[in-house]
Amino acid sequence: MTTMLDARRPAVVSKPMQEAFEVQARRLNLRPGDKWVGGYVDYEWEHLRHIAEALPLELAGLKLLEFGCNVGASAILFAHMGARVTASDISEGYVELARLNAARYGKDGIDFAFIPDSRALPYADSQFDVIACNSVLEYVEPCQIAAVQREIDRVLAPGGLILLTGTSNRLWPREAHSHRWLVNYLPRWFDRLLASPPQRGMSPWMARHGFGPGYDNLDLPRLDGFFARSRLAMGMPPKRLASLLRIARLLGVGPGLLTPNLSCLLKKHK
């Protein structure tokens, strides 16, 4: 029997677009059926959806920028929830894959854009109500991250929200994406000695304060807060959550700045 929740879930509606998506994925040396490729929308339905539903606003009708869209899964989810989505990426191949991914789900209204330099976004000042950065800022070159965050701030409207989630936290001894131990603690100069520099997480300080001084973090260490409600919906054990909230209150920070994957919800001052 199909439940009401199943009926709400995004579903593939176009076989030709499914086939085109699979062809493009293989061009990029990706497996179409991989959880992080063809299955990514389903993953985000079980995870990012709960975060989006815990936001202190309704997404329907809002202008949302998905910064670093990858295969388009988050953009598709936000569009499915009614947002007017623009999605950008620095990879032309991934933008095409994301466009095909949206088409196979029947989400043709997303404005996908290939933007090779994220330090110069082709958008007007204050154009967006919400900007989502999902597992992306840790991949920005360290020498560019400050400029990229200033540009994100420029295109966000006063009173708008930055949702930063899924980003590997450099505080943790194990890097969240590569699962390599201690690489987060290696200084950048050490990279000169390596043939392939390791992936590192992002500093919680940069995540919280790098967009500028004019932001409040709505990710409060309370059971009725955005972080707690979304994580309980995703299945975080209540005792573990309670311990995390106690530590966050003691340190005076949002709980999402202490987890292996960074999370914060920043509201720009009006």
Contacts in CASP RR format, 6 or more apart in sequence:
PFRMAT RR
TARGET T0000
AUTHOR 0000-0000-0000
METHOD contacts of the structure
MODEL  1
MTTMLDARRPAVVSKPMQEAFEVQARRLNLRPGDKWVGGYVDYEWEHLRH
IAEALPLELAGLKLLEFGCNVGASAILFAHMGARVTASDISEGYVELARL
NAARYGKDGIDFAFIPDSRALPYADSQFDVIACNSVLEYVEPCQIAAVQR
EIDRVLAPGGLILLTGTSNRLWPREAHSHRWLVNYLPRWFDRLLASPPQR
GMSPWMARHGFGPGYDNLDLPRLDGFFARSRLAMGMPPKRLASLLRIARL
LGVGPGLLTPNLSCLLKKHK
9 42 0 8 1.000
9 45 0 8 1.000
10 41 0 8 1.000
10 45 0 8 1.000
10 76 0 8 1.000
10 77 0 8 1.000
10 80 0 8 1.000
10 105 0 8 1.000
10 107 0 8 1.000
11 105 0 8 1.000
12 18 0 8 1.000
12 104 0 8 1.000
12 105 0 8 1.000
13 104 0 8 1.000
13 105 0 8 1.000
13 106 0 8 1.000
14 103 0 8 1.000
14 104 0 8 1.000
14 106 0 8 1.000
17 100 0 8 1.000
17 103 0 8 1.000
17 104 0 8 1.000
17 106 0 8 1.000
18 104 0 8 1.000
20 100 0 8 1.000
20 103 0 8 1.000
20 104 0 8 1.000
21 32 0 8 1.000
21 38 0 8 1.000
21 97 0 8 1.000
21 100 0 8 1.000
21 101 0 8 1.000
21 103 0 8 1.000
21 104 0 8 1.000
22 32 0 8 1.000
24 93 0 8 1.000
24 96 0 8 1.000
24 97 0 8 1.000
24 100 0 8 1.000
25 31 0 8 1.000
25 32 0 8 1.000
25 33 0 8 1.000
25 37 0 8 1.000
25 38 0 8 1.000
25 97 0 8 1.000
26 32 0 8 1.000
27 93 0 8 1.000
28 93 0 8 1.000
28 94 0 8 1.000
28 97 0 8 1.000
30 37 0 8 1.000
30 97 0 8 1.000
31 37 0 8 1.000
32 38 0 8 1.000
33 39 0 8 1.000
35 43 0 8 1.000
36 43 0 8 1.000
36 71 0 8 1.000
37 71 0 8 1.000
38 71 0 8 1.000
38 101 0 8 1.000
39 73 0 8 1.000
40 70 0 8 1.000
40 71 0 8 1.000
40 72 0 8 1.000
40 73 0 8 1.000
41 72 0 8 1.000
41 73 0 8 1.000
41 76 0 8 1.000
41 77 0 8 1.000
41 101 0 8 1.000
41 105 0 8 1.000
43 73 0 8 1.000
44 73 0 8 1.000
44 74 0 8 1.000
44 76 0 8 1.000
44 77 0 8 1.000
45 77 0 8 1.000
46 234 0 8 1.000
47 234 0 8 1.000
48 74 0 8 1.000
48 77 0 8 1.000
48 134 0 8 1.000
48 165 0 8 1.000
49 77 0 8 1.000
49 81 0 8 1.000
50 230 0 8 1.000
50 231 0 8 1.000
50 233 0 8 1.000
50 234 0 8 1.000
51 163 0 8 1.000
51 165 0 8 1.000
51 230 0 8 1.000
51 263 0 8 1.000
52 59 0 8 1.000
52 77 0 8 1.000
52 78 0 8 1.000
52 81 0 8 1.000
53 230 0 8 1.000
53 233 0 8 1.000
54 225 0 8 1.000
54 226 0 8 1.000
54 229 0 8 1.000
54 230 0 8 1.000
54 233 0 8 1.000
55 161 0 8 1.000
55 163 0 8 1.000
55 226 0 8 1.000
55 265 0 8 1.000
56 218 0 8 1.000
56 226 0 8 1.000
57 130 0 8 1.000
57 161 0 8 1.000
59 78 0 8 1.000
59 81 0 8 1.000
59 82 0 8 1.000
59 83 0 8 1.000
59 130 0 8 1.000
60 81 0 8 1.000
60 82 0 8 1.000
60 83 0 8 1.000
61 82 0 8 1.000
61 83 0 8 1.000
61 84 0 8 1.000
62 83 0 8 1.000
62 84 0 8 1.000
62 129 0 8 1.000
62 130 0 8 1.000
63 83 0 8 1.000
63 84 0 8 1.000
63 86 0 8 1.000
63 127 0 8 1.000
63 128 0 8 1.000
63 129 0 8 1.000
63 130 0 8 1.000
64 78 0 8 1.000
64 83 0 8 1.000
64 84 0 8 1.000
64 85 0 8 1.000
64 86 0 8 1.000
64 128 0 8 1.000
64 129 0 8 1.000
64 130 0 8 1.000
64 131 0 8 1.000
64 132 0 8 1.000
65 85 0 8 1.000
65 86 0 8 1.000
65 87 0 8 1.000
65 88 0 8 1.000
65 123 0 8 1.000
65 127 0 8 1.000
65 128 0 8 1.000
65 130 0 8 1.000
65 131 0 8 1.000
65 132 0 8 1.000
65 155 0 8 1.000
66 72 0 8 1.000
66 74 0 8 1.000
66 75 0 8 1.000
66 78 0 8 1.000
66 85 0 8 1.000
66 86 0 8 1.000
66 87 0 8 1.000
66 88 0 8 1.000
66 132 0 8 1.000
66 134 0 8 1.000
67 88 0 8 1.000
67 118 0 8 1.000
67 131 0 8 1.000
67 132 0 8 1.000
67 133 0 8 1.000
67 136 0 8 1.000
67 152 0 8 1.000
68 87 0 8 1.000
68 88 0 8 1.000
68 89 0 8 1.000
68 90 0 8 1.000
68 118 0 8 1.000
68 133 0 8 1.000
68 134 0 8 1.000
68 136 0 8 1.000
69 75 0 8 1.000
69 87 0 8 1.000
69 88 0 8 1.000
69 89 0 8 1.000
69 94 0 8 1.000
69 95 0 8 1.000
69 98 0 8 1.000
69 112 0 8 1.000
70 89 0 8 1.000
70 94 0 8 1.000
70 98 0 8 1.000
70 135 0 8 1.000
70 136 0 8 1.000
71 94 0 8 1.000
71 97 0 8 1.000
71 98 0 8 1.000
71 101 0 8 1.000
72 87 0 8 1.000
72 97 0 8 1.000
72 98 0 8 1.000
72 101 0 8 1.000
72 102 0 8 1.000
73 101 0 8 1.000
74 132 0 8 1.000
74 134 0 8 1.000
75 85 0 8 1.000
75 87 0 8 1.000
75 98 0 8 1.000
75 102 0 8 1.000
75 107 0 8 1.000
75 110 0 8 1.000
75 112 0 8 1.000
76 101 0 8 1.000
76 102 0 8 1.000
76 105 0 8 1.000
76 107 0 8 1.000
76 110 0 8 1.000
78 85 0 8 1.000
78 132 0 8 1.000
79 85 0 8 1.000
79 102 0 8 1.000
79 107 0 8 1.000
79 109 0 8 1.000
79 110 0 8 1.000
80 105 0 8 1.000
80 107 0 8 1.000
83 130 0 8 1.000
85 109 0 8 1.000
85 110 0 8 1.000
85 111 0 8 1.000
86 110 0 8 1.000
86 111 0 8 1.000
86 112 0 8 1.000
86 113 0 8 1.000
86 123 0 8 1.000
86 128 0 8 1.000
87 95 0 8 1.000
87 98 0 8 1.000
87 110 0 8 1.000
87 111 0 8 1.000
87 112 0 8 1.000
87 113 0 8 1.000
88 95 0 8 1.000
88 112 0 8 1.000
88 113 0 8 1.000
88 114 0 8 1.000
88 115 0 8 1.000
88 118 0 8 1.000
88 121 0 8 1.000
89 95 0 8 1.000
89 98 0 8 1.000
89 112 0 8 1.000
89 113 0 8 1.000
89 114 0 8 1.000
89 115 0 8 1.000
90 114 0 8 1.000
90 115 0 8 1.000
90 116 0 8 1.000
90 117 0 8 1.000
90 118 0 8 1.000
91 114 0 8 1.000
92 114 0 8 1.000
92 116 0 8 1.000
93 114 0 8 1.000
95 112 0 8 1.000
95 113 0 8 1.000
95 114 0 8 1.000
98 112 0 8 1.000
99 110 0 8 1.000
99 112 0 8 1.000
102 108 0 8 1.000
102 109 0 8 1.000
102 110 0 8 1.000
102 112 0 8 1.000
113 122 0 8 1.000
115 121 0 8 1.000
115 122 0 8 1.000
118 140 0 8 1.000
118 144 0 8 1.000
118 148 0 8 1.000
118 151 0 8 1.000
119 144 0 8 1.000
119 147 0 8 1.000
119 148 0 8 1.000
119 151 0 8 1.000
120 151 0 8 1.000
121 151 0 8 1.000
121 152 0 8 1.000
121 154 0 8 1.000
121 155 0 8 1.000
123 155 0 8 1.000
124 155 0 8 1.000
125 154 0 8 1.000
125 155 0 8 1.000
126 155 0 8 1.000
126 156 0 8 1.000
126 157 0 8 1.000
126 158 0 8 1.000
127 155 0 8 1.000
127 157 0 8 1.000
128 155 0 8 1.000
128 156 0 8 1.000
128 157 0 8 1.000
128 160 0 8 1.000
129 157 0 8 1.000
129 160 0 8 1.000
129 161 0 8 1.000
130 160 0 8 1.000
130 161 0 8 1.000
130 162 0 8 1.000
130 163 0 8 1.000
131 152 0 8 1.000
131 155 0 8 1.000
131 156 0 8 1.000
131 161 0 8 1.000
131 162 0 8 1.000
131 163 0 8 1.000
132 163 0 8 1.000
132 165 0 8 1.000
133 152 0 8 1.000
133 162 0 8 1.000
133 163 0 8 1.000
133 164 0 8 1.000
133 165 0 8 1.000
133 167 0 8 1.000
134 163 0 8 1.000
134 165 0 8 1.000
134 166 0 8 1.000
135 165 0 8 1.000
135 166 0 8 1.000
135 167 0 8 1.000
135 168 0 8 1.000
135 177 0 8 1.000
135 261 0 8 1.000
136 167 0 8 1.000
137 145 0 8 1.000
137 148 0 8 1.000
137 149 0 8 1.000
137 164 0 8 1.000
137 167 0 8 1.000
137 202 0 8 1.000
137 207 0 8 1.000
138 167 0 8 1.000
138 168 0 8 1.000
138 177 0 8 1.000
138 199 0 8 1.000
138 200 0 8 1.000
138 201 0 8 1.000
138 202 0 8 1.000
139 199 0 8 1.000
140 148 0 8 1.000
142 188 0 8 1.000
145 202 0 8 1.000
145 206 0 8 1.000
146 210 0 8 1.000
149 206 0 8 1.000
149 210 0 8 1.000
149 211 0 8 1.000
149 212 0 8 1.000
150 211 0 8 1.000
150 212 0 8 1.000
152 162 0 8 1.000
152 211 0 8 1.000
153 211 0 8 1.000
153 212 0 8 1.000
153 268 0 8 1.000
156 162 0 8 1.000
156 268 0 8 1.000
157 268 0 8 1.000
158 268 0 8 1.000
158 269 0 8 1.000
158 270 0 8 1.000
159 267 0 8 1.000
159 268 0 8 1.000
159 269 0 8 1.000
159 270 0 8 1.000
160 267 0 8 1.000
160 268 0 8 1.000
161 218 0 8 1.000
161 265 0 8 1.000
161 266 0 8 1.000
161 267 0 8 1.000
161 268 0 8 1.000
162 211 0 8 1.000
162 215 0 8 1.000
162 264 0 8 1.000
162 265 0 8 1.000
162 266 0 8 1.000
162 268 0 8 1.000
163 265 0 8 1.000
164 207 0 8 1.000
164 262 0 8 1.000
164 263 0 8 1.000
164 264 0 8 1.000
164 265 0 8 1.000
164 266 0 8 1.000
165 261 0 8 1.000
165 262 0 8 1.000
165 263 0 8 1.000
166 176 0 8 1.000
166 261 0 8 1.000
166 262 0 8 1.000
166 263 0 8 1.000
167 201 0 8 1.000
167 202 0 8 1.000
167 207 0 8 1.000
167 261 0 8 1.000
167 262 0 8 1.000
168 175 0 8 1.000
168 176 0 8 1.000
168 177 0 8 1.000
168 184 0 8 1.000
168 199 0 8 1.000
168 200 0 8 1.000
168 201 0 8 1.000
168 202 0 8 1.000
168 260 0 8 1.000
168 261 0 8 1.000
168 262 0 8 1.000
169 176 0 8 1.000
169 184 0 8 1.000
169 201 0 8 1.000
169 202 0 8 1.000
169 204 0 8 1.000
169 257 0 8 1.000
169 258 0 8 1.000
169 259 0 8 1.000
169 260 0 8 1.000
169 261 0 8 1.000
169 262 0 8 1.000
170 184 0 8 1.000
170 200 0 8 1.000
170 201 0 8 1.000
170 202 0 8 1.000
170 203 0 8 1.000
170 204 0 8 1.000
171 184 0 8 1.000
171 203 0 8 1.000
171 204 0 8 1.000
171 258 0 8 1.000
172 184 0 8 1.000
172 260 0 8 1.000
173 181 0 8 1.000
173 182 0 8 1.000
173 184 0 8 1.000
173 185 0 8 1.000
174 180 0 8 1.000
174 181 0 8 1.000
174 182 0 8 1.000
174 184 0 8 1.000
174 260 0 8 1.000
175 181 0 8 1.000
175 183 0 8 1.000
175 184 0 8 1.000
175 198 0 8 1.000
175 199 0 8 1.000
175 200 0 8 1.000
175 201 0 8 1.000
176 201 0 8 1.000
176 260 0 8 1.000
176 261 0 8 1.000
177 199 0 8 1.000
178 198 0 8 1.000
178 199 0 8 1.000
180 198 0 8 1.000
180 199 0 8 1.000
183 198 0 8 1.000
183 199 0 8 1.000
183 200 0 8 1.000
184 200 0 8 1.000
184 201 0 8 1.000
186 198 0 8 1.000
186 200 0 8 1.000
191 197 0 8 1.000
191 198 0 8 1.000
202 262 0 8 1.000
204 253 0 8 1.000
204 257 0 8 1.000
204 258 0 8 1.000
204 262 0 8 1.000
207 257 0 8 1.000
207 262 0 8 1.000
207 264 0 8 1.000
208 217 0 8 1.000
208 253 0 8 1.000
208 257 0 8 1.000
208 264 0 8 1.000
208 266 0 8 1.000
209 215 0 8 1.000
211 266 0 8 1.000
211 268 0 8 1.000
214 268 0 8 1.000
214 269 0 8 1.000
215 266 0 8 1.000
215 267 0 8 1.000
215 268 0 8 1.000
215 269 0 8 1.000
216 266 0 8 1.000
216 267 0 8 1.000
216 269 0 8 1.000
217 254 0 8 1.000
217 264 0 8 1.000
217 265 0 8 1.000
217 266 0 8 1.000
218 226 0 8 1.000
218 265 0 8 1.000
218 266 0 8 1.000
218 267 0 8 1.000
219 225 0 8 1.000
219 226 0 8 1.000
219 227 0 8 1.000
219 254 0 8 1.000
219 255 0 8 1.000
219 256 0 8 1.000
219 257 0 8 1.000
219 263 0 8 1.000
219 264 0 8 1.000
219 265 0 8 1.000
220 226 0 8 1.000
220 227 0 8 1.000
220 254 0 8 1.000
221 227 0 8 1.000
221 228 0 8 1.000
221 244 0 8 1.000
221 245 0 8 1.000
221 246 0 8 1.000
221 248 0 8 1.000
221 249 0 8 1.000
221 252 0 8 1.000
221 253 0 8 1.000
221 254 0 8 1.000
221 255 0 8 1.000
222 228 0 8 1.000
222 245 0 8 1.000
223 241 0 8 1.000
223 242 0 8 1.000
223 245 0 8 1.000
226 265 0 8 1.000
227 254 0 8 1.000
227 255 0 8 1.000
227 256 0 8 1.000
227 263 0 8 1.000
227 265 0 8 1.000
228 241 0 8 1.000
228 245 0 8 1.000
228 255 0 8 1.000
231 241 0 8 1.000
232 238 0 8 1.000
232 241 0 8 1.000
244 255 0 8 1.000
244 258 0 8 1.000
244 259 0 8 1.000
245 255 0 8 1.000
247 255 0 8 1.000
247 258 0 8 1.000
248 254 0 8 1.000
248 255 0 8 1.000
248 256 0 8 1.000
248 257 0 8 1.000
248 258 0 8 1.000
251 258 0 8 1.000
254 264 0 8 1.000
255 263 0 8 1.000
256 262 0 8 1.000
256 263 0 8 1.000
256 264 0 8 1.000
257 263 0 8 1.000
257 264 0 8 1.000
END
